[in-house]
Amino acid sequence: MLNTKTIGNKIAEARKRINISQAQLAQRLFISSQAVGKWERGESMPDITTFNRLAEVLGVDLNYFSESFSSEVTGMAPAEPMAVQPDELPAGKQEKKLNWDMSRGNWVDADFSGLKNLHEKFSFSHLQRSQFVGSDLSGLLLKSNHVDSCNFSGSDMGNSHFQRSHLDNNLFKDSSLKDAEFSESHIRGCDFSGADFTGTAFKSSSFVKNILANAVWNSTSFVGTQLEDVIFDGTIADCYFENCAFDKVVFQQATLMNTFFKNKSLKRIRFVDCHADRMTYEFLKSGKADLTGITLLTA
């Protein structure tokens, strides 16, 4: 049987080894810091689902929490050089390509501008006030990350997958998010001015109080997503809004073409000096949107 006091001591020890506070651990687990405090004092313990997530964040095996386990905490996985496949090399040559692993890290005030070769390893990390300007961050899996006040301006984040992550107050100016996917993530207070959202998908996420000036919207989809206090401008082409929650959403001086809206009500969307083609206009009309700010495009 698991002993709450023993579990609490092990959690505290592992947390201190990776140098994070109770509040930071709570953020990564999406729970209150009071709950972490109770665990470490032996007043309660995590449920089985939380144990799995806790082990990932702390960089330990689940067996670590048993009374008989005595191995030390591994912490963040170190960077390892990874060799390219032998059949890609000339005979007799050994060539290595660095592949940085930044998972389970606590990165504060770090400058990784121009970073390359990250290759998918960036999960379960806390990033605050760090710089990634002009970096190649394409193809990443950012799972359960908390990213706050970081600068990704001019970076390539195409084909990346943001899963169950919190993105707050970050800069993504002129960044590429082509074919990226945001699922079960919370994006708030970020500046996406000039960002390219071509082919980007938002699923079961929240998108609140973000700056979108001159962003590119082409084949972008929002499904089951909360959209609040945002302004869309420019050309919105071949985009898709399905079962979204709209609140204080404005399309301003925008041209909507071949864009699909499937919602019970679109009354919380406002249109200012906009144009729309016939198909988009009819979708909006079906959703009882206020069409007074829209001029129908002629063929």
N, C-alpha and C positions, 0 to 999 in steps of 0.2 A: 504494500500500500504506500502511496506517495505521502510524504510528510510535508505539511504546508510550510513549516519553519525551514526545513532543508531546501525545499524548492525556492523559497524566498531568498535564502542565502546564495543559492546558485545563480538566480537571476541577477541579484545585485553584483556578484562577482563578475559575471560575464559582461554586464553592462559597463562596469568600471574598466574592464580590460580593453574595451573598444572606445573608451573615453567619451561616453555620451551621458547626458543627464536623464533623470526620470521623465522629465517633460519631453525630451527628444525621443526617447523610446516610445512614449505614449503617442507622439505624433506619427511615428512610423507604423504603429499598430492601429491607428485611428480610434484610440480610446482615451480616457481621461488620465491625467497624471496621478490623480488620487487612486485609481485602480492599480497602477504600478506600485505606488507606495504601499498599498495593502498587501500586494503579493510579497514585496520584499520584507515586510514586517511579519509575514506568516499569518495574516488575518484571513486571507483567501488565496485561491490559486486560479490560473487560467483554465478555460475549458479546453477540450482536446483540439478544437479547430484553431484556437489562439495559440496553443502550444506549437503547432506546426509553423505558424507564421513567426512566432517568437524565436524559434530555433533558427529560422532563416535570417532574421534580422541580427541576431547575436552571433551568427557564424558558428553554431554548434550542432552536434548531432542530437536527436531526440533522447538518446540514451544518456546524454549528459545530465539530464534532470533526475535520473535514478540515483538512489543512495549509494549504490555500489560503484558508480562511475567516477573515476578520479583524474581522467585526462584533462589537460589544460585546454582552455578555449582557443580556438584557432584564430578568431577575429576575422578581419577582412582578408580575402584571398590575395596573395601577392601576385604581382605582375609576372607573367611567364612568357618567355619567347616561344612562339609556335612555328615549327618548320612547315614550309609549303610541301605539297605532296611530292614524293621522290620522282614520280613519273613526269613531273613538270620541269625537272632539272636535267641539265646535261650530265652525262655519265661522269662519275668521279667528283662531282661538286656537291657541297653542302651549303645551302643558303637558308638563312633564317629571317623571318619577318616578325617584328615585335607586335604583340597583340595585347594591349593593356587591359587589365581587369580592374575596374573601379567599382565593382559591386560591394555592397555592405560598407560603404565608406561614409565618413562624416566630413564633408568638404565645405569649409567656411573661409571666405576671403581668399580663395585660391585663384590663380590665373592660368587657365589651360587654353588660352587663345591660340588658334592655329593647330589645335590637337587633331591628330589623324590616327588611323589604325585602332579605333576603339572596338569595332566589330562585336556588337551585341552585348558587351559585358558592362552593364550599368544599372543593375537592379538593386532594390532595397537600400538605396542611398539617400542621405540627406544632404542637400546642396543649398548653401546660403551665401549670397553676395559674391558668387564666383563668376569668373569671366571665361566665356567660350566663344569669343568673337572670331568670326571667320574660320570656324572649325568644321571638319568633316565628321558629322555625327550621324551619317546615313545608316539605315538598316539596324538601328538600335532597338532593343527591347528594354523599355523603361518601366519596370513593374514595381508597384508599391513604393515609388519614390516621392519624396517631399522636396519640391524645388521652389525656393523663395528668393526673390530679388536678385536673380542671376541674369547675365547678359549673353544672349545667343545671337546677337545681331550679325547678319551676313553669313550665318552658318547653314550648312546643308544638313537638314534633318529628314530628308526624303526617305520614304519606305520605313520609317520608324514606327513603333507601336508603343503608345503610352497607355498602360493598363493599370487601373486602380491607383492612379497617381494624383497628387495635389500640385498644381502649378499656380503660384501666387506672385503677382507683382514682378513678373519677369519681362525682359526685353527680347523680342523676336523680330526686330526691325529688319526688313529686306531679307529675311531668312527663307529658305525653301522648305516647305512642308509637303511637297508633292507626294501623293499616294501614302501619306502617313495615316495612322489610325489612332483615335482617342477613344478608349472604351472604359466606362465606369470611372471616369476621371473628372476632376474638378478644376476648371481653368478660370481664374478670377484675377482681375486687375492687371492683365498683361497687355503689352503694347505690341501689336502685330502689324504696325504700319508698313505697307509695302511687301508684306509676306505673300508667298505664293501657295495657295491652298488647292491647287489643281489636283483633283482626284482624292482629296482628303476626306476621311469618313469620321464623323462624330457619332458614337453610339452610347446611349444610356449615360450621358455625361451632363455636366452643367457648364455653361459658358456665360459668364457674368461680368459685366463692367469692363469689357476688354476694348481696346482701341483698335479699329480696323481700317483706318484711313488708307485709301489706295491699295488695299489688298486685292489679290487676284482670286476670283471665285469662278472656277470652271469644273464642272462635274463633281462638285463638292456635295456631300450628303450629310444631313442631320437627322438621326433617327432616335426617337425617344429621349430627346435632349432638351434640357431647360435652357432657353435663351432669354437673357434678362439684361436690360439697360445697355444695349449695343446698337451701333449705327452702321448699316451697310451702305456703301456707295459704289460708284463705278458700274461695270458690267457684271451681271450675275447670269451666267449661261449654263444650261444643262444641269442645274442644281436640283436638290431633292430635299424637301422638308416633310417628314412623316411623324405624326404623333408626338409633336414637340409642344412644350409649354412656353408660350410667349408672354413676356411682360416688359413693357416699355421698349419694344423693338421698333426701330425706325429704319426705313429704306429711304435714303435722301439722295436726290439727283442720281438715281440708279436706273439702269436699263435692265429689265428682267426678260430673259428670253429662254423659251423651252424649259421653264423651271416649274417643278411639280410641288404643289402644296396639298398634303392630305391630313387635314385636321378637322375636328368637329367645329372649332371656332377659331377664327383669325382676327377677332375683334380687337385684340391687344397689339396689333401691328399698325403702325402709322406710315403712310406714304407721302413724301414731300417731293414735288417736282420730279416724278418718276415716269418712265415709259415702260410698257409691257406689250409683248406680242399677244395675239388672240388666245392661244392656248393657256398661257400663264394667267391672263386676265380672267378666263373662265374658271380656272382652278381657284383663284382668289374670290371670285364672285360666289362660287359654291360654298366656300368657307365663311361667307358673310363678312368678308373684309370690307373696310371702308375704302372705296375706290376713288374717292374724290381727288386724291393727289396723284392719280395715274392717268396718263394720256395713252390711248391705244395706238400702237404702231400700225402704220398702214403697210400693206403688202408691197 
